[in-house]
Structure formats: C-alpha cells, structure tokens
C-alpha cells in the first residue's frame, strides 16, 4: 500500500477546501432573478363627459390626454388648455371632465374616494381623511376616528404617521396594523 507524501496531502487538502467552498457558495447563493423592472401601477379614475368613465391602471404616470384617451375620449369634441393637457397625474387622481359650453370643457383634478383608494392599496392622507373614511380602516371605530381628527385639529395636522402613537387607544400593535393605510401628504 502506497502513502501520499506530505506535499501531495497538502495539495489534496487545498483542493478539498476549494471544492467545499464552491459547493457552499452554490448552495447558499442564489443568482438574482432575470432583470425585471418593478413598476408601480398608477391608478386614475375618469368620470364625467367621457365615453367610458371608470378606473384605469397605467404602468407610468399618465398625462391628462392619456387618461382621457384611455377612457374613450370626450363624448363631444372640446377645447382644452394645451399646457394643462400634458400635466402628469399621480396615482389616486380623479379626473372630473365637465362641459362648460359647446366649445369648452373643464377638467377638475381631485382625489378618488377613500374606499376606492383602499381597494387599490393607495394610502389615505392622514391630514385630509374624514372621520367617516377613517372608520373604513380595520380597528378604527367612530370614537377612535374622532380622537384622530381632534388630535389633527389641535396640532394643525400630522407631520408623520408615527404621531398616531400619541393618540389614546393607539399602541404599537394598532399602529403597526394601520401604518400602511396612511400617509402624510405634502
């Protein structure tokens, strides 16, 4: 029976460590998924004097023209200010298209109703949400909604969602369940 020399044993040991390292790397390292750009959907509601009023989803921030186009266009041709027609919209916008006269249409940009925003996982603005809309959130009843609105009035608005913890009846657990439903808008 032949034995390996000390030099041969060292080479085998280094090779064994190298193979072990490769196996460990392959086991624990998973390559990133194929490059897929994650896009956040933009939700816009269009109502009024358009052919197909409804809620539309975009993969980018649409302009007024794109949103009205997706709603089938105007029922009757109208004139718009060309500059505002290229205005970019944010998610949760409500476009209310009204005819002012035979030759002029007016677009009012508002915010979608709270229950629709929640359906599309769009957070409510803590500084603008009504007491009734707060009651749509899980774990908030009339009395807690009243406390939130009263606190907002005393402080002249929230500066962060985390301020909810200062309200009686909202501890860490309730805050954790609410924080994703609310934002503090600019």
N, C-alpha and C positions, 0 to 999 in steps of 0.2 A: 504494500500500500504506500503510495507516494503522498507526501505532505507538501503544502504550498509554502513557499518561502515567506518571510516577513514582508517583503516588498509586494509580493503578489497578494497577500492578505490585505494590505493597506489599499491596494487598487480595488479589490473586490468590495471592501468596506465603503470606499468613496462611491463606487458605482451603486451599491445598495442604498446609500443615503440619497444619492441623486434620484434613483427610481422611486424611492419612498416620497421624496419631495414632489416629484411630478404627479404621482398618484394622489397625494394630499391636495395639491393645487387643483387638479381636475375634479376632485370630489367636492371641495368647498367653493370653488369659483364657478359661478355660472355667468356666461357671457351675457351682455345686455341684449334685450330683445331687438329685433330689427328696428332700425330707426323709424319710429312712428312719431310724428309731431302731434303732441296732445293739444287739441284745440278746445277752447271753452265755447260752448254754444251760446249764441246771443238770441234771446227771446224777445220778440217785438209783437205787440198787439195792434192791429189796424182796424178802426171802426169808422162808420160814417159813410160818406159818399164814394165808396169804392165798390167794385164789382163783387169781390169775395171777402167780406170782413172776417177776421179771425186772428188766431195767434200763429205766428210764423217763426221758424227757427233758422238762424243763419250760422255759418261757420266763421264769420268775420263781422266786424261792426258795420252794419249796412248804412247807406245814406238814405235820406227821405225818399229819394227817387227809387232806390232798390226795394225798399219796404212797400211802397205803394204799388210798384210793379209786381211784386210777389202776390199782392192782394188783388191782382187782376186789373189794376189801373183804376182811374176815375170812372164813375158811371157816365159822366158827361165831361168832355174836354174842358179844362180850366186853366187859368194862368196862375203861375206861382213865381215868387221871387227866386230867380235862378241861383242866387248865393245861398239861400237857406235850403234849397232843394238838394244841395250837396253836403248838407250837415250830416255828420256821423252820429249814429244813435248808440245808446248804451243799453245793455240788457235790462228788461223790465219796463221799457218805454211803451207808452200807449199813445198812438197817433190817432187823433180825432179829426177826420177830414170833413169839413163843412163847406158848403157853397155859400158864399156871401152874396153873389149876384150871378148873372148869366155868364160873366166873363172872369169872375174871380173866385178862387177857392181859398180857404184858410185852414191851416193845419195847426192844431194845438197839441203840443207835446206834454204829456202828463206821465204819471206812473200807473202801472197796472194795479188792479185791485189786489189787496193783500192775499186773499185766498188763492188767486191765480199765481202770484209770486211764489207762494209756498209750494204749490203743486210743481213748479219748475225749479225748486230749491234755490230760489233767489231770496237772500235775506231781506228782512224788513228794516227800514231806517228807524232806529230807536228814538230819534228826535222828531219824527213825523208820524209815527204809527198811532192810530187812535186806540182808545180803550177797548172798543169792540174788536178791533183787529188783534190786539194783544191776547184777547180771550181765545183766539184761534190756535195759539201755541199750546203745546202739551204742558200741563201742570200749572197753567195760569188761569185763574178764575177772575170773577169781577173784582173781588177785594184786592187781589194782588195787582191786577191791571190798574186799579185806582191808585194804589201805592206807587207804582212805577210812574204814572202820569203826574202825580203830585210831586214826587221827587224831581222829575224833569222840570216842572214849573218852578220849583224853589231854586234849583241850581241853574236855571236858564239853559237847560239842555245837558245832554250827556257828552262827555269828552271821550269816553271809551266804553265799550260793552262791559268791561270788568267792573265798572261802577255799580252794576246791578247788585253786586255783593253787599253794597251799603244799604240795601233795602231790606227791611224786616220781612222775613219769610223766604228770602233767597240765600241759601247757604251754598257751599261748594258743589254739592251734588246737583241741586236745581240749576245752578249757574252752568255747570257742565252740560246739562241737557238742553239749555236754552241758547248758549253762546253761538252755535252755528246758524240759528234762525235770525240773528240780529246783527246789524252793523251800525256804526255811527257815521252817517254821511257828512260830506263836506258842506 
